[in-house]
Amino acid sequence: MAVSLGFGLVWPPAWAFLLLTKVTPAVVLLWFVVRREWRNLGLVALTALLVALPSLIATPQLWVEWVRVSTQYAGGAYGASTIPVLPRVVLAALVVTLGAKRGWVWTIAIAGTLAMPGLDWKTTVVLLSALPLMGLGLRRDWPLRRGPDSPR
């Protein structure tokens, strides 16, 4: 999750992983919606569809069951979290929307963590995705960007 969130601005199809695994952290896709980055949003959707298509064709009943089970858990607390996922997803949506409007990429990590189905000490590792989003690692122009003290 952390790698997907951190790498998603550099290579948007990485966020397809969110759609195909935990789903609720995919609320970070609002980043592309708010910023009107339709191409990036389309790349995520197309990648997720291409990955899921074989199983959708082969076993559609499993997808129906997956949706049923997922919505069953959406209304209650899950794992060690005492706060149900739905209010946390709404808060995550607000956080990523504000971040997208202000250009605060680190809010993606916060929103992705808040939206995890079960929020406990293990899922907080998703906050590590904030490191590259804060410019401490991978950047959109990496490896082309050089600092002022870099050899030319």
Phi, psi and omega in degrees: 000313181298318179295316179300313180295315183291328185267348187296334178280334178279318180225090186310324179303343177299333180285352174297330177303321179297316181295329186263358181240280185267341177065302185301324176294348177293358174302339179295345176297344174301336177306311181291325180294310182298322182272002180056041177264072188294326179297314179297318178297319178296321178298319178296311182297316181295318178298314179299318180296315181296323179289320185276338187306314179303317180286330175297321180285315185286321185220067182298331180296329177292326177291321177298316179295320179298317178297317180299312181294319180297316180290332177297320181280340186298330184273352184237175176285147184224139180067219182277350182288136176261355178259122179303155186292325184301311177296328179290326177292321177298315177297318178299320178298318178296318181297312183289328177294313177299316179299319180295321179293326183265350183081022180270090185295334180297341179292341176298317179294318179297311181296317179298323179289313179302325186274359179300141182303315176242116183261110177213189185298329181289321183284344179291349175298340177300334178299341177299337179295346178292335183300304178293332180289338179269003177092009180271000181208236183297135177230163182303324183262008178290140005265013185286333184285134178234142178285172182296333182263006179284144176294143183266000000 
